Amino acid sequence: MKFNEILENETKVDQTITVSNTYPVFLKVQKDMKNGIYLYQELKSTIRRSHESISGYSERFNNSLIEFSRNMYSVYKSMGYPIYEKLVESQDYMIEKIAYNNYNVLFLKSYDELILLNYVPINIEISILERFLIPDEMLHTAETRYRGVNYKAINTFNAFLSFAEINDGGVNKTLNIDFFGNFKRSIGYDSNYIKQYRKIPELEQDEQNYTFNEFKFYMFSNIIIISGYSAVFMGFCKKNEELIE
C-alpha cells in the first residue's frame, strides 16, 4: 500500500507502507460501536451482514480500520503541530499523536509500517505513554520475559491473520494460544540474531529446531508489539548453533 510520505524539506516521495492496527484497538473500536460511539463515521456501515461469517466480517472490519488509518494519517500529519506531534523517536520507529475530532489517535510509524495503537479522549493528558499504548480492555495480551525483563506482548490483526494462513488454522480466539506461545518460546531463547528491525526466527514446539517462519516486533518500555509473521527461507539449526540465512 503506497501513500506519500512528507519529508522535512516538504518533498513528497512514494513509499510502500504496511498499514495495520493492534488487535486490542480492533476490539476497542467494536466495543465502542456497541455503545453508539464511532471513531469515524464510516464505521456505521460495517455492521455484520446476516450471511457473513465471523472471519469474513473481521477481515472486512479490519480493512475499514486500515483505510481509515491510511487516509487520516496522510492528511492530518501534513497539518503539523499541534494537530500532529511526535512523542517518541528511536532508531527503529516513532510514536506519533494526531488530534482527530474528539480524540488523540496514537500511531507507531517505522520506515515501512504504520500501526494504529489506540485513541484517547482529547481532554485526557497523555503523561506516562506506556499506559495508553494498549486500550483499557487489556485483552489478547501475553506476559513474556526477554533478557530478564517482563514485557506485555500484543499483536496486530495482520500478524494474526498471517499466522492463521501460514499454519492452516481457522481465525479463532484459541489460535492466540499458539501464536503467543510460539513467540514467547522464540524470544525466550536469547539469540544475537535479533536484527535492527527486531525479527526472530520461530522455534518449533520441541524447542530444538527453528521453523521457516519469523516474527517481527517492536519494543517500547515494557511493551512488545508483534507486527508481522511471515515465511522466510532459512536453514534449520540446533540450539546454540549459528543460524543459516
ZADREN-687517 format. One line per 8 residues: number of its first residue (from 1); their letters; for each residue x, y, z of N, C-alpha, C. Coordinates in Angstrom, 3 decimals, always signed. Example, Ala and Ser with C-alpha at 12.3 -4.5 7.8 and 13.67 -1.06 7.14 Angstrom:
1> as> +13.190,-5.690,+7.800,+12.300,-4.500,+7.800,+13.200,-3.300,+7.800  +12.850,-2.250,+7.080,+13.670,-1.060,+7.140,+12.900,+0.030,+7.870 $
This chain:
1> mkfneile> +0.853,-1.185,+0.000,+0.000,+0.000,+0.000,+0.890,+1.237,+0.000  +0.739,+2.098,-0.971,+1.589,+3.267,-1.096,+0.840,+4.542,-0.739  +1.515,+5.455,-0.067,+0.994,+6.799,+0.069,+2.166,+7.748,+0.254  +1.941,+9.016,+0.004,+3.022,+10.000,+0.032,+3.486,+10.255,+1.455  +4.756,+10.139,+1.645,+5.381,+10.455,+2.922,+5.991,+11.848,+2.803  +5.603,+12.778,+3.675,+6.081,+14.151,+3.592,+7.353,+14.298,+4.413  +8.419,+14.687,+3.772,+9.695,+14.830,+4.434,+9.842,+16.247,+4.994  +10.899,+16.483,+5.762,+11.081,+17.776,+6.402,+11.254,+18.905,+5.381 $
9> netkvdqt> +11.837,+18.601,+4.241,+12.022,+19.626,+3.219,+10.798,+19.766,+2.321  +9.693,+19.144,+2.735,+8.397,+19.221,+2.057,+8.402,+18.536,+0.694  +9.390,+17.703,+0.445,+9.412,+16.907,-0.776,+8.645,+15.620,-0.544  +7.740,+15.301,-1.459,+6.934,+14.096,-1.318,+7.563,+12.941,-2.095  +7.606,+11.791,-1.478,+8.117,+10.596,-2.144,+7.112,+9.476,-1.971  +7.015,+8.598,-2.965,+6.159,+7.426,-2.854,+6.895,+6.344,-2.078  +6.258,+5.846,-1.049,+6.876,+4.839,-0.204,+5.855,+3.753,+0.097  +6.271,+2.509,+0.023,+5.363,+1.408,+0.327,+5.284,+1.220,+1.837 $
17> itvsntyp> +4.084,+1.346,+2.371,+3.856,+1.260,+3.813,+2.833,+0.160,+4.088  +3.118,-0.690,+5.047,+2.128,-1.647,+5.526,+1.335,-0.996,+6.648  +0.031,-0.853,+6.466,-0.829,-0.219,+7.455,-1.591,-1.298,+8.211  -1.622,-1.193,+9.531,-2.305,-2.203,+10.337,-2.763,-1.585,+11.648  -3.375,-2.381,+12.490,-3.804,-1.950,+13.824,-3.629,-3.105,+14.787  -3.436,-2.779,+16.052,-3.294,-3.850,+17.031,-4.654,-4.498,+17.285  -4.606,-5.748,+17.725,-5.860,-6.446,+17.992,-6.610,-5.833,+19.178  -5.921,-5.374,+20.244,-6.659,-4.706,+21.325,-7.441,-3.477,+20.862 $
25> vflkvqkd> -6.887,-2.661,+19.957,-7.644,-1.489,+19.492,-8.765,-1.919,+18.544  -8.554,-3.014,+17.823,-9.602,-3.609,+16.997,-10.822,-3.944,+17.864  -10.570,-4.550,+19.033,-11.652,-4.905,+19.951,-12.278,-3.659,+20.585  -11.452,-2.671,+20.879,-11.959,-1.435,+21.492,-12.933,-0.716,+20.563  -12.594,-0.641,+19.283,-13.477,+0.024,+18.320,-14.825,-0.688,+18.263  -14.801,-2.021,+18.251,-16.050,-2.779,+18.208,-16.873,-2.580,+19.477  -16.209,-2.541,+20.628,-16.913,-2.328,+21.886,-17.567,-0.952,+21.907  -16.843,+0.064,+21.447,-17.395,+1.420,+21.406,-18.601,+1.501,+20.471 $
33> mkngiyly> -18.552,+0.785,+19.361,-19.664,+0.799,+18.417,-20.943,+0.274,+19.066  -20.805,-0.746,+19.900,-21.974,-1.305,+20.583,-22.605,-0.275,+21.527  -21.807,+0.679,+21.967,-22.298,+1.740,+22.854,-22.625,+3.024,+22.100  -22.676,+2.928,+20.762,-23.020,+4.081,+19.942,-21.911,+5.099,+19.781  -20.659,+4.676,+20.017,-19.508,+5.563,+19.876,-18.718,+5.133,+18.643  -18.484,+6.066,+17.730,-17.817,+5.739,+16.472,-16.565,+6.597,+16.311  -15.435,+5.941,+16.172,-14.180,+6.645,+15.952,-14.252,+7.473,+14.672  -14.895,+6.939,+13.644,-15.132,+7.660,+12.395,-16.471,+7.186,+11.825 $
41> qelkstir> -17.100,+8.031,+11.046,-18.484,+7.817,+10.625,-18.668,+6.590,+9.741  -17.674,+6.237,+8.954,-17.807,+5.089,+8.041,-18.009,+3.775,+8.781  -17.712,+3.750,+10.077,-17.907,+2.525,+10.851,-19.383,+2.114,+10.913  -20.276,+3.074,+10.745,-21.707,+2.769,+10.826,-22.158,+1.822,+9.716  -21.369,+1.728,+8.650,-21.726,+0.841,+7.539,-21.014,-0.502,+7.613  -20.305,-0.769,+8.725,-19.561,-2.024,+8.835,-20.273,-3.064,+9.701  -21.573,-2.907,+9.882,-22.339,-3.873,+10.674,-22.286,-5.244,+9.991  -22.188,-6.285,+10.794,-22.090,-7.634,+10.232,-23.357,-8.018,+9.480 $
49> rshesisg> -23.185,-8.538,+8.275,-24.307,-8.975,+7.450,-24.799,-10.343,+7.904  -26.075,-10.620,+7.664,-26.702,-11.844,+8.182,-26.038,-13.110,+7.651  -25.556,-13.071,+6.419,-24.962,-14.267,+5.806,-23.446,-14.330,+5.985  -22.874,-13.352,+6.680,-21.421,-13.197,+6.741,-20.818,-14.013,+7.886  -19.729,-14.712,+7.599,-19.033,-15.465,+8.642,-18.296,-14.510,+9.568  -17.943,-14.994,+10.750,-17.214,-14.163,+11.706,-15.860,-13.764,+11.140  -15.166,-14.725,+10.508,-13.849,-14.416,+9.951,-13.963,-13.430,+8.794  -14.987,-13.596,+7.953,-15.179,-12.679,+6.841,-15.482,-11.271,+7.318 $
57> yserfnns> -16.330,-11.175,+8.337,-16.660,-9.866,+8.895,-15.433,-9.226,+9.542  -14.659,-10.019,+10.263,-13.472,-9.488,+10.937,-12.489,-8.904,+9.932  -12.290,-9.588,+8.818,-11.376,-9.083,+7.800,-11.915,-7.805,+7.160  -13.214,-7.760,+6.911,-13.817,-6.555,+6.326,-13.711,-5.382,+7.304  -13.949,-5.659,+8.579,-13.840,-4.624,+9.604,-12.405,-4.135,+9.717  -11.465,-5.062,+9.684,-10.047,-4.711,+9.754,-9.647,-3.852,+8.565  -10.144,-4.176,+7.380,-9.832,-3.379,+6.189,-10.356,-1.949,+6.322  -11.512,-1.791,+6.983,-12.063,-0.463,+7.209,-11.142,+0.356,+8.120 $
65> liefsrnm> -10.633,-0.268,+9.172,-9.712,+0.418,+10.071,-8.418,+0.807,+9.358  -7.934,-0.083,+8.499,-6.716,+0.198,+7.745,-6.916,+1.393,+6.822  -8.046,+1.414,+6.123,-8.332,+2.514,+5.213,-8.448,+3.840,+5.970  -9.105,+3.793,+7.126,-9.212,+4.991,+7.956,-7.828,+5.488,+8.368  -6.996,+4.589,+8.870,-5.659,+4.976,+9.340,-4.836,+5.563,+8.205  -4.871,+4.933,+7.060,-4.081,+5.397,+5.920,-4.491,+6.809,+5.498  -5.794,+7.006,+5.322,-6.279,+8.299,+4.849,-6.115,+9.401,+5.898  -6.506,+9.088,+7.133,-6.429,+10.105,+8.178,-4.980,+10.519,+8.436 $
73> ysvyksmg> -4.082,+9.551,+8.525,-2.685,+9.848,+8.798,-2.085,+10.705,+7.686  -2.372,+10.348,+6.441,-1.810,+11.089,+5.305,-2.211,+12.557,+5.337  -3.474,+12.822,+5.677,-3.986,+14.191,+5.664,-3.559,+14.962,+6.900  -3.739,+14.372,+8.072,-3.567,+15.128,+9.313,-2.100,+15.318,+9.690  -1.220,+14.398,+9.301,+0.193,+14.594,+9.619,+0.735,+15.843,+8.937  +0.256,+16.104,+7.728,+0.743,+17.258,+6.972,+0.354,+18.585,+7.608  -0.613,+18.569,+8.541,-1.055,+19.807,+9.193,-0.060,+20.299,+10.236  +0.832,+19.404,+10.693,+1.847,+19.812,+11.652,+1.296,+20.065,+13.043 $
81> ypiyeklv> +2.159,+20.554,+13.905,+1.790,+20.829,+15.295,+0.772,+21.970,+15.350  -0.265,+21.926,+16.221,-0.495,+20.952,+17.302,-1.357,+19.755,+16.888  -1.792,+19.687,+15.603,-2.592,+18.537,+15.168,-1.751,+17.270,+15.182  -0.537,+17.384,+14.681,+0.389,+16.246,+14.648,+1.535,+16.513,+15.610  +1.905,+15.467,+16.364,+3.023,+15.615,+17.298,+3.779,+14.305,+17.403  +5.094,+14.393,+17.371,+5.959,+13.230,+17.542,+6.249,+13.090,+19.035  +5.852,+11.954,+19.623,+6.026,+11.759,+21.060,+7.321,+11.031,+21.401  +7.699,+10.060,+20.573,+8.898,+9.260,+20.810,+9.602,+9.043,+19.478 $
89> esqdymie> +10.914,+9.132,+19.479,+11.679,+8.815,+18.268,+12.865,+7.950,+18.661  +12.937,+6.769,+18.066,+14.057,+5.873,+18.313,+14.698,+5.526,+16.970  +15.676,+4.664,+17.005,+16.356,+4.268,+15.774,+15.415,+3.511,+14.836  +14.489,+2.744,+15.407,+13.643,+1.859,+14.610,+12.280,+2.437,+14.272  +11.756,+3.332,+15.087,+10.376,+3.772,+14.901,+10.121,+5.090,+15.622  +8.923,+5.638,+15.372,+8.437,+6.805,+16.107,+7.050,+6.472,+16.648  +6.690,+7.066,+17.775,+5.314,+7.021,+18.253,+4.761,+8.430,+18.088  +3.639,+8.522,+17.388,+3.103,+9.814,+16.983,+1.659,+9.974,+17.451 $
97> kiaynnyn> +1.268,+11.216,+17.648,-0.082,+11.529,+18.104,-0.731,+12.477,+17.110  -1.978,+12.164,+16.730,-2.733,+13.032,+15.833,-4.068,+13.366,+16.485  -4.375,+14.659,+16.551,-5.659,+15.102,+17.085,-6.712,+14.968,+15.982  -7.697,+14.101,+16.236,-8.733,+13.830,+15.237,-10.090,+13.882,+15.926  -10.930,+14.815,+15.512,-12.232,+15.009,+16.151,-12.046,+15.182,+17.659  -12.616,+14.300,+18.457,-12.515,+14.441,+19.915,-11.464,+13.522,+20.532  -10.538,+13.037,+19.696,-9.564,+12.054,+20.189,-8.138,+12.447,+19.834  -7.221,+11.960,+20.645,-5.817,+11.874,+20.280,-5.572,+10.440,+19.827 $
105> vlflksyd> -5.200,+10.275,+18.574,-5.002,+8.952,+17.995,-3.506,+8.656,+17.980  -3.120,+7.497,+18.516,-1.722,+7.130,+18.660,-1.316,+6.122,+17.592  -0.182,+6.390,+16.942,+0.360,+5.512,+15.905,+1.808,+5.159,+16.221  +2.221,+3.975,+15.782,+3.636,+3.633,+15.683,+3.994,+3.710,+14.213  +5.037,+4.448,+13.885,+5.459,+4.613,+12.494,+6.926,+4.245,+12.364  +7.221,+3.242,+11.539,+8.594,+2.900,+11.206,+8.804,+3.205,+9.730  +9.941,+2.786,+9.194,+10.229,+3.074,+7.784,+9.187,+2.466,+6.860  +8.697,+1.280,+7.214,+7.792,+0.587,+6.291,+6.467,+0.156,+6.921 $
113> elillnyv> +6.156,+0.656,+8.137,+4.906,+0.277,+8.783,+4.241,+1.468,+9.469  +2.927,+1.435,+9.472,+2.115,+2.381,+10.237,+1.098,+1.559,+11.007  +1.112,+1.660,+12.347,+0.261,+0.821,+13.188,-0.603,+1.699,+14.080  -1.919,+1.533,+13.980,-2.854,+2.207,+14.883,-2.798,+1.511,+16.235  -2.449,+2.261,+17.298,-2.280,+1.684,+18.630,-3.497,+1.900,+19.520  -4.018,+3.119,+19.536,-5.100,+3.440,+20.464,-5.634,+4.827,+20.132  -6.757,+5.167,+20.712,-7.285,+6.530,+20.641,-7.830,+6.887,+22.017  -7.541,+8.122,+22.425,-7.828,+8.571,+23.790,-8.597,+9.890,+23.711 $
121> pinieisi> -9.651,+10.067,+24.529,-10.361,+11.361,+24.535,-9.379,+12.522,+24.649  -9.604,+13.546,+23.868,-8.627,+14.621,+23.721,-8.423,+15.408,+25.016  -9.355,+15.307,+25.964,-9.215,+16.040,+27.230,-8.399,+15.278,+28.270  -7.966,+14.073,+27.944,-7.139,+13.283,+28.863,-5.674,+13.521,+28.541  -4.905,+13.913,+29.533,-3.484,+14.176,+29.323,-2.719,+12.863,+29.212  -1.977,+12.724,+28.145,-1.163,+11.521,+27.945,+0.205,+11.793,+28.569  +0.359,+11.361,+29.803,+1.596,+11.639,+30.538,+2.539,+10.439,+30.450  +2.216,+9.365,+31.154,+3.033,+8.153,+31.086,+2.556,+7.369,+29.866 $
129> lerflipd> +3.296,+7.454,+28.783,+2.822,+6.997,+27.481,+2.474,+5.517,+27.441  +3.266,+4.675,+28.124,+3.026,+3.239,+28.041,+1.658,+2.837,+28.591  +1.050,+3.679,+29.405,-0.284,+3.379,+29.929,-1.359,+3.521,+28.861  -1.030,+4.176,+27.759,-2.042,+4.478,+26.752,-1.834,+3.729,+25.440  -0.759,+2.969,+25.320,-0.486,+2.279,+24.060,-1.337,+1.035,+23.875  -1.837,+0.488,+24.975,-2.751,-0.654,+24.916,-4.081,-0.197,+25.499  -5.193,-0.386,+24.778,-6.503,+0.032,+25.300,-6.813,-0.589,+26.654  -7.742,+0.024,+27.363,-8.052,-0.365,+28.736,-8.474,-1.820,+28.885 $
137> emlhtaet> -9.049,-2.389,+27.829,-9.550,-3.755,+27.952,-8.456,-4.738,+28.343  -7.239,-4.491,+27.863,-6.109,-5.373,+28.159,-6.386,-6.812,+27.731  -7.203,-6.983,+26.712,-7.480,-8.312,+26.185,-6.433,-8.704,+25.151  -6.275,-9.999,+25.000,-5.358,-10.543,+23.995,-3.953,-9.971,+24.141  -3.459,-10.019,+25.360,-2.074,-9.685,+25.656,-1.429,-10.909,+26.293  -0.118,-10.951,+26.275,+0.599,-12.087,+26.854,+1.805,-11.587,+27.624  +1.997,-12.106,+28.810,+3.176,-11.771,+29.593,+4.347,-12.614,+29.105  +5.490,-11.967,+28.903,+6.665,-12.703,+28.458,+7.910,-12.058,+29.055 $
145> ryrgvnyk> +9.029,-12.757,+28.996,+10.286,-12.237,+29.516,+11.326,-12.225,+28.405  +12.135,-11.194,+28.412,+13.229,-11.099,+27.458,+14.428,-10.490,+28.165  +15.516,-11.247,+28.229,+16.740,-10.808,+28.894,+16.483,-10.335,+30.320  +15.639,-11.106,+31.018,+15.379,-10.861,+32.424,+14.365,-9.777,+32.731  +13.724,-9.214,+31.703,+12.748,-8.144,+31.896,+11.365,-8.641,+31.510  +10.350,-8.296,+32.308,+8.976,-8.681,+31.988,+8.373,-7.719,+30.976  +7.692,-8.276,+29.970,+7.038,-7.480,+28.942,+5.592,-7.940,+28.765  +4.781,-7.029,+28.277,+3.415,-7.346,+27.875,+3.381,-7.311,+26.353 $
153> aintfnaf> +3.091,-8.452,+25.736,+3.109,-8.559,+24.278,+1.700,-8.463,+23.713  +1.559,-7.693,+22.625,+0.323,-7.625,+21.866,+0.676,-7.832,+20.402  -0.332,-8.028,+19.569,-0.063,-8.254,+18.153,-1.023,-7.452,+17.286  -0.612,-7.264,+16.041,-1.527,-6.647,+15.084,-2.463,-7.708,+14.531  -3.610,-7.260,+14.038,-4.560,-8.191,+13.437,-3.958,-8.800,+12.178  -3.153,-8.041,+11.441,-2.498,-8.571,+10.239,-1.571,-9.734,+10.576  -0.808,-9.609,+11.658,+0.099,-10.682,+12.060,-0.680,-11.938,+12.428  -1.805,-11.753,+13.105,-2.641,-12.884,+13.499,-3.216,-13.589,+12.271 $
161> lsfaeind> -3.698,-12.814,+11.281,-4.232,-13.415,+10.062,-3.155,-14.182,+9.313  -1.947,-13.634,+9.274,-0.840,-14.306,+8.602,-0.484,-15.609,+9.301  -0.492,-15.601,+10.628,-0.210,-16.813,+11.398,-1.235,-17.899,+11.085  -2.512,-17.509,+11.015,-3.577,-18.467,+10.704,-3.406,-19.036,+9.307  -3.062,-18.186,+8.347,-2.934,-18.635,+6.959,-1.744,-19.560,+6.772  -0.598,-19.187,+7.309,+0.620,-19.985,+7.124,+0.513,-21.335,+7.819  -0.180,-21.362,+8.959,-0.305,-22.605,+9.725,-1.616,-23.339,+9.472  -2.343,-22.912,+8.437,-3.602,-23.567,+8.047,-4.582,-23.675,+9.204 $
169> ggvnktln> -4.644,-22.651,+10.020,-5.586,-22.653,+11.136,-6.725,-21.694,+10.887  -7.868,-21.962,+11.472,-9.001,-21.058,+11.348,-8.784,-19.810,+12.181  -9.426,-18.729,+11.781,-9.326,-17.478,+12.538,-10.244,-17.583,+13.747  -9.688,-17.941,+14.890,-10.467,-18.059,+16.117,-9.595,-17.686,+17.307  -10.247,-17.414,+18.427,-9.529,-16.926,+19.604,-8.540,-17.943,+20.166  -8.835,-19.242,+20.005,-7.937,-20.249,+20.567,-6.586,-20.256,+19.863  -6.539,-19.735,+18.633,-5.271,-19.687,+17.911,-4.286,-18.735,+18.589  -4.803,-17.807,+19.401,-3.922,-16.896,+20.138,-2.973,-17.647,+21.056 $
177> idffgnfk> -3.442,-18.776,+21.578,-2.593,-19.561,+22.486,-1.339,-20.016,+21.759  -1.514,-20.528,+20.533,-0.370,-20.966,+19.736,+0.490,-19.784,+19.299  -0.167,-18.711,+18.887,+0.560,-17.529,+18.399,+1.501,-16.990,+19.479  +0.939,-16.701,+20.649,+1.758,-16.141,+21.721,+2.715,-17.183,+22.298  +2.274,-18.441,+22.332,+3.153,-19.488,+22.839,+4.414,-19.616,+21.996  +4.255,-19.603,+20.672,+5.408,-19.707,+19.784,+6.315,-18.482,+19.897  +5.693,-17.306,+20.033,+6.504,-16.089,+20.161,+7.298,-16.099,+21.467  +6.636,-16.427,+22.569,+7.309,-16.430,+23.872,+8.448,-17.444,+23.891 $
185> rsigydsn> +8.235,-18.592,+23.275,+9.276,-19.608,+23.214,+10.459,-19.113,+22.374  +10.164,-18.404,+21.301,+11.209,-17.939,+20.385,+12.037,-16.814,+20.988  +11.363,-15.843,+21.599,+12.102,-14.710,+22.173,+12.790,-15.109,+23.469  +12.292,-16.171,+24.093,+12.904,-16.636,+25.333,+14.296,-17.189,+25.128  +14.575,-17.665,+23.885,+15.923,-18.130,+23.579,+16.752,-16.914,+23.194  +17.624,-16.480,+24.067,+18.379,-15.240,+23.881,+19.375,-15.407,+22.742  +19.036,-14.884,+21.584,+19.872,-15.037,+20.405,+20.356,-13.685,+19.913  +21.543,-13.651,+19.369,+22.061,-12.430,+18.772,+21.500,-12.204,+17.378 $
193> yikqyrki> +20.597,-13.078,+16.959,+20.043,-12.973,+15.616,+19.088,-11.792,+15.473  +18.559,-11.287,+16.587,+17.606,-10.176,+16.522,+18.277,-8.976,+15.845  +17.673,-8.541,+14.762,+18.272,-7.500,+13.934,+17.754,-6.120,+14.318  +18.164,-5.137,+13.542,+17.751,-3.763,+13.794,+16.238,-3.629,+13.797  +15.567,-4.347,+12.902,+14.122,-4.233,+12.818,+13.419,-5.303,+13.655  +14.128,-5.898,+14.590,+13.547,-6.806,+15.575,+12.819,-7.977,+14.929  +13.574,-8.897,+14.395,+12.984,-10.107,+13.851,+13.615,-11.311,+14.540  +12.777,-12.306,+14.846,+13.304,-13.528,+15.443,+12.743,-14.733,+14.703 $
201> peleqdeq> +13.556,-15.757,+14.488,+13.043,-16.988,+13.884,+12.169,-17.734,+14.886  +11.199,-18.457,+14.375,+10.245,-19.161,+15.231,+10.783,-20.531,+15.620  +10.727,-20.831,+16.908,+11.133,-22.143,+17.406,+9.974,-23.130,+17.306  +10.291,-24.376,+16.960,+9.271,-25.418,+16.996,+8.943,-25.755,+18.444  +7.867,-26.512,+18.633,+7.412,-26.790,+19.989,+8.391,-27.632,+20.785  +9.251,-28.401,+20.105,+10.221,-29.191,+20.866,+11.419,-28.347,+21.307  +11.409,-27.052,+20.914,+12.438,-26.095,+21.317,+13.844,-26.536,+20.896  +13.924,-27.258,+19.798,+15.217,-27.680,+19.278,+15.489,-27.095,+17.893 $
209> nytfnefk> +14.499,-27.144,+17.010,+14.677,-26.658,+15.649,+13.873,-25.405,+15.384  +14.393,-24.589,+14.478,+13.658,-23.420,+14.031,+12.771,-23.786,+12.844  +11.649,-23.083,+12.729,+10.798,-23.255,+11.559,+11.310,-22.337,+10.448  +10.587,-22.285,+9.341,+10.944,-21.383,+8.249,+10.141,-20.086,+8.347  +9.689,-19.740,+9.538,+8.879,-18.541,+9.749,+9.559,-17.637,+10.767  +9.174,-16.356,+10.762,+9.754,-15.443,+11.731,+8.718,-14.409,+12.178  +8.937,-13.892,+13.390,+8.123,-12.824,+13.946,+8.868,-11.497,+13.783  +8.126,-10.438,+13.510,+8.666,-9.087,+13.502,+7.994,-8.320,+14.626 $
217> fymfsnii> +8.755,-7.532,+15.370,+8.159,-6.852,+16.522,+8.925,-5.580,+16.874  +8.262,-4.751,+17.680,+8.854,-3.522,+18.202,+8.765,-3.562,+19.727  +9.701,-2.866,+20.387,+9.716,-2.825,+21.839,+9.707,-1.379,+22.300  +8.805,-1.066,+23.228,+8.788,+0.250,+23.860,+8.476,+0.071,+25.336  +9.372,+0.578,+26.179,+9.201,+0.426,+27.617,+9.006,-1.060,+27.934  +7.881,-1.438,+28.546,+7.642,-2.847,+28.869,+6.622,-3.477,+27.923  +6.511,-2.930,+26.707,+5.517,-3.408,+25.742,+6.211,-3.924,+24.488  +5.754,-5.069,+24.001,+6.206,-5.623,+22.724,+5.005,-5.636,+21.781 $
225> iisgysav> +5.196,-5.084,+20.592,+4.141,-5.058,+19.580,+4.577,-5.952,+18.431  +3.927,-7.101,+18.299,+4.253,-8.044,+17.218,+3.493,-7.594,+15.972  +4.226,-7.128,+14.977,+3.579,-6.535,+13.810,+3.532,-7.460,+12.606  +4.319,-8.548,+12.627,+4.344,-9.409,+11.458,+4.695,-10.841,+11.776  +4.217,-11.734,+10.938,+4.576,-13.149,+11.000,+4.653,-13.596,+9.552  +5.827,-14.051,+9.125,+5.995,-14.352,+7.704,+6.858,-15.579,+7.500  +6.707,-16.173,+6.329,+7.519,-17.317,+5.929,+8.790,-16.803,+5.279  +9.918,-17.311,+5.710,+11.208,-16.916,+5.146,+12.005,-18.167,+4.830 $
233> fmgfckkn> +12.985,-18.029,+3.950,+13.847,-19.167,+3.646,+15.018,-19.148,+4.598  +15.053,-20.120,+5.476,+16.100,-20.147,+6.486,+16.436,-21.600,+6.801  +17.703,-21.925,+6.856,+18.107,-23.280,+7.171,+17.833,-23.623,+8.615  +17.534,-24.885,+8.874,+17.327,-25.321,+10.244,+18.656,-25.342,+10.994  +18.590,-25.183,+12.276,+19.787,-25.299,+13.086,+19.399,-25.731,+14.488  +20.333,-26.252,+15.192,+20.107,-26.648,+16.576,+20.341,-25.461,+17.488  +19.804,-25.552,+18.691,+20.060,-24.526,+19.682,+21.563,-24.363,+19.898  +21.938,-23.102,+20.158,+23.339,-22.758,+20.434,+24.245,-22.853,+19.212 $
241> eelie> +23.661,-23.098,+18.020,+24.431,-23.100,+16.809,+24.052,-21.892,+15.971  +24.950,-21.494,+15.072,+24.692,-20.292,+14.278,+23.567,-20.514,+13.304  +22.696,-19.508,+13.146,+21.607,-19.589,+12.193,+22.144,-19.422,+10.784  +21.505,-20.126,+9.860,+21.901,-20.081,+8.458,+20.866,-19.320,+7.676  +21.213,-18.186,+7.106,+20.259,-17.407,+6.318,+20.225,-17.933,+4.889 $
